[in-house]
Amino acid sequence: MEEKWAHRADLAEAAINERHASSLWYLPRTNLAVVSWPPTAKDKLFVAWHYWWQAHYVDCLVDAALRSNTKVRRRRIADTLRGVRIRNLGPLTANKYYDDKLWLALAMGRVSSLNKMSQPKPQQALQDNIMAGTVAGVGVLPWREKEGETFLNVPSNGPAAIMAARTGDTDKARHIVDWIYDHLINDDGLVMDGVRMEMTGPRYIKAVYPYCQGVVLGACLEIALALRAEAGLGESQAIESVEHAERADAAMVYITRIRSLVQAVATHLATPAGVITGGGQGDGGLFKGILARYLADVAVRLPSDSPANRATKKLAARLVLGSADSVWEHRLEVDGLPIFGTEWTEDARLPHNYGLTPSTLGQKVGVIRVAERDLSVQLSGWMLLEAAARVSRYLADSAKKV
């Protein structure tokens, strides 16, 4: 099974690089992913390029490099980061949306963890710029710059908590996640989108998106692992102080939240067969893939030191592998490479016009507007298959140790 999913992830990578990867404006040593396939002339010129989609493209490139760290993959990552910097027409901080900047900061952080790759130079400046936007008195980020408390949401604050925990600021990460749990958990145990502060008081945006569940899972996991490390858990030494015991107890709060949220996702955002649902086209095309990424993180990294944790890891793995089986079963193939459906329970549609009598302008120019044409949808499929490859590798390694 391990080899099967690695091979399928390779094919998903090849599909993106064959159909979407392109130099930026013919500049040498640059690479970006064209936002649609087949592309329009404007797409090829990167008139639209979607900053945060490129961040997830980088993340997927890192996933592939973690499976096999080749010179070709490292070069493509470096060229893509260079392409992002040039196309942004200014420093990477020149983006008013904090969630966009956070996705790129997280991807760059993973790049710096790869062997034979140094920390991208703008990474620290980007992180500092993001955290400087924290709303005084609330301690969390707004959605956009200069908004103050107007709109506080999970798409910005979930990734912010992940970044804070990964860079050593566990207390900041805890504050953000605790704020989310104080304000944005619905009766089903799922994470809502955000809260708008209006003249009449707070108005909660109750929409439930797959990626909001994903980033909160990722943040809780990073916090729990950091607190456990501070308490000496997972190492040979025993807990020897009151402070360490407090850290261990605090870690259990976040582990309990992970258990409950994975169960809520399985109950409300997946089919009985364990296939994640929801999302869509455009930005929504990425939502399910992001959830799958962090479910894989839970399946692989959540400690196995209790029956409840082991059950949660098994359920997270089931959601990832069940979704991957379904998206692969419903794929199309062109020239031997997959096209993934926007809905993982339905057959993918081909974004082409094969000589049928044109009845719309889109058909006349050879392009039928379907969700599968979006880079976001195809990246989500690739992200899912990388998650499946990671989970299957972990399960195979675990079986060998038994």
Salt bridges, closest charged atoms under 4 A:
ASP10 OD1 - ARG67 NH2 2.99
ASP10 OD1 - ARG73 NH2 3.00
GLU13 OE1 - ARG73 NH2 2.54
ASP43 OD2 - ARG373 NH2 3.33
ASP59 OD1 - ARG110 NH1 2.65
ASP63 OD1 - ARG110 NH2 2.79
ASP63 OD2 - ARG293 NH1 3.03
ASP79 OD1 - ARG75 NH1 3.43
ASP79 OD1 - ARG82 NH1 3.06
GLU145 OE2 - LYS101 NZ 2.61
GLU147 OE2 - ARG144 NH2 2.76
ASP171 OD1 - ARG247 NH1 3.76
ASP178 OD1 - ARG257 NH1 2.90
ASP188 OD1 - HIS268 NE2 3.78
GLU198 OE2 - ARG203 NE 2.75
GLU222 OE2 - ARG166 NE 3.09
GLU222 OE2 - ARG301 NH1 2.88
GLU230 OE1 - ARG247 NE 2.87
ASP297 OD2 - ARG301 NH1 3.16
ASP297 OD1 - ARG390 NH2 2.84
ASP305 OD2 - ARG228 NH2 2.98
GLU333 OE2 - ARG331 NH2 2.90
ASP347 OD1 - HIS330 ND1 2.71
GLU372 OE1 - ARG349 NH2 3.36
ASP374 OD1 - ARG369 NH2 3.17
GLU386 OE1 - ARG67 NE 2.69
